[in-house]
Amino acid sequence: MSRDQGRYLLIVVLLFAAVGATLWITLGHPLGANTAGGHEFVADIDNWRRTDRERAVTSPFDFNLAADLQALPLQLGDWQGIEVPQTNLEVFILLEPEQYVQRLYERPDGKAVWLSLIGSRKSKSFHSPQICYDADGWQTTAGSEPVPLQEGQLYALRLLATKAVEGGAAEHAVMYFYLWPSYARDPQDGTVLVKVTAPIYDSVEETVALEQAFLNELFTSARE
């Protein structure tokens, strides 16, 4: 075999390897199917680009946009939820979500979190919650936050928001991420935003731990 032929074969092999890697990323494992461990989805902290925080996560609940997000139980472990319908019509006009779920889940000790699920195939339906807080005069900081699960950990974007109000300050901790039914992350397959919000109770750390505990009711495992 000549040197030129060897180089040609090497290029062909590299091209096939690149195609294979692309197909693996695009197709990945068959996610979203109902398996013994539940439904599997791809989770990431950014809707616009793939990050190193991307994980395959498993849930006993179906967060596929083709499913009914309202089917999520109101009773999750010790948490009791109530429906809190979105009354601001501008939300639906501006975001045009296919599905919108807003609930308040409370523990027996009185501490509660807000759960928001937004499902859509349109990019206009999704924007960082930080934009809304900033526009309303809140001071915000954001960063990635691991959420330890029974197996592995997923990542959420943690947003801390503070606003001066009469008699003191309002403080919120927000954790959110996006779900897709496959590694392809094709908008036409649907995207679901999972957002958990709580007022700061005793400390930021304890409030984040509260939200992590709630997310453990929704997801059981994560893998790279």
C-alpha angles and dihedrals in degrees: 000000000000123000090249091052090050091052091048092052091047091053091049091050092049091049092052090048091052091049090049092051091049092051091049091053092044098044102021117163118332098274128185093037120129104253134166088273095047133251120341126212140169113250128193138161094232127059096193103050139020113255135191087254091071112125139172105238132192125217133176085223130072110242093171111130088230088063128069109266089195087068089078104116120254088218112066111170106297091345118102116198135202129194114250106188117215105247097181103097090192088072091063094040094051101036101032093201120188090215130017125183124180121176142159115224118194133191124218089257090062097251113131143184132203116233120203123184119186118183124187148136092219124090091216089068092069132064134141113279085224089074092059093046093048091048090053093053100262123143109231142188125186137195143149117278126192117226110204112216133186086276122019124333138266125211130236131185106246118212122190114195129186130182131177112240134172108292097013139325137314115225128189134183115205128187121185144160140163131252131208130180093232144014088258088074088203109180089217089064089057136251127229124202114211113199129176120189132183138165114249105266114181099338141342090256094053092046092050088049088052091054091045089053090052092049088054087066089058102040131036107183145007135196137181 
